Amino acid sequence: MSNNNSLPSDHPTVSTGRVGVLLVNLGTPDGTDVPSIRRYLREFLSDRRVIEVPKVIWWFILNLFIVTFRSPKTAKAYAKIWRTESNESPLRYYTRQQSEALAARFAGDSSVIVDWAMRYGQPSIPDRLTALKDAGAERILIFPLYPQYSATTTATVVDRVADTLRGMRWQPTIRFVPPYHDDPAYIDALAASVDAAGLGEGGDTVLLASFHGLPQAYFDKGDPYHCHCHKTARLLRERLGMSPDRLRLSFQSRFGPKAWLQPYTDATLQELAAAGHTDVAVLTPGFAADCVETLEEIAIEGRATFEAAGGKQFRMLPCLNDSNEHVDMLETITRRELSGWL
């Protein structure tokens, strides 16, 4: 009598018993050429979480106007900050470095696999989730690299993971790292980056914490992002012993004619220079890795805006990137969220 529980001889070997950690950042084009930019913008701006405009209307706006006319400008911006030695964007480079550094922290435990993905572009969430599952990860921790929650960022990662699981017959168990905007390990890492730049309690330099913007209408509908950004700034002020006048908050990257969260970063830089604050340093706490929004929009365009308004000294603090303090934070949060799985 045959054994009904036995597998056919040609049945693939199934690996099991491991735990996966998947770092996820926003995304990046594959190159600085216009076709690559178009592909990236089309995927990114087609997400209904990102653009809450009726689908039919937005399809025409996106494909006939934005992708056509914005792609060349965006390509030039990426060309300014592209890492030519490895032919990739800084965001891809640093996200990979973060993944490799975090993996090294778990090198003594062969049951843990650390990988990385992009929400838009490559490597994709479906590809890396499938790879982790095929490598034996029955439980996977998803780590969205967005400290402050927004439906336009964190929720899109959850959506994409859910879409991927929908196509799997054998689904791994999934956990998500919660927003960490007020996590002591995150605040400590930010404070260390400020201290490393010589911008502690003393001095007259105004420190501007610039967060990515969000349409005001999204906040009015209940998105907590604005509140999370303000809490991060408040906790960082307290950690550094700075006043609200010394460490200020603003929002960058607004797009389109409608109101976004204020104050705007470019307007704030102009106002600071006009008020006689000739020494300004900008940090971008909402970005886990340097990218076009930090290296081109702030470090290049922000500097030009500030100096044109009369500012003298402009400094751009690097994102946490692959610094030891950031990897310490990633490890602290990851080990906590893996509690019970290891």
Sequence and secondary structure as in RCSB ss.txt:
>XXXX:A:sequence
MSNNNSLPSDHPTVSTGRVGVLLVNLGTPDGTDVPSIRRYLREFLSDRRVIEVPKVIWWFILNLFIVTFRSPKTA
KAYAKIWRTESNESPLRYYTRQQSEALAARFAGDSSVIVDWAMRYGQPSIPDRLTALKDAGAERILIFPLYPQYS
ATTTATVVDRVADTLRGMRWQPTIRFVPPYHDDPAYIDALAASVDAAGLGEGGDTVLLASFHGLPQAYFDKGDPY
HCHCHKTARLLRERLGMSPDRLRLSFQSRFGPKAWLQPYTDATLQELAAAGHTDVAVLTPGFAADCVETLEEIAI
EGRATFEAAGGKQFRMLPCLNDSNEHVDMLETITRRELSGWL
>XXXX:A:secstr
   TTS  TT      SEEEEEEEEEEE SSSSHHHHHHHHHHHHT TTT  S HHHHHHHIIIIIHHHHHHHHH
HHHHHH BTTTTB HHHHHHHHHHHHHHHHTTT TTEEEEEEEEEESSBHHHHHHHHHHTTEEEEEEEE  SS  
TTTHHHHHHHHHHHHHT SS  EEEE    TT HHHHHHHHHHHHHTT SSSSS EEEEEEE  BHHHHHTT  H
HHHHHHHHHHHHHHHT  TTTEEEEEE   SSS BSSSBHHHHHHHHHHTT  EEEEE TT SS  HHHHTIIII
IIHHHHHHTT  EEEE   STT HHHHHHHHHHHHHHTTTT 
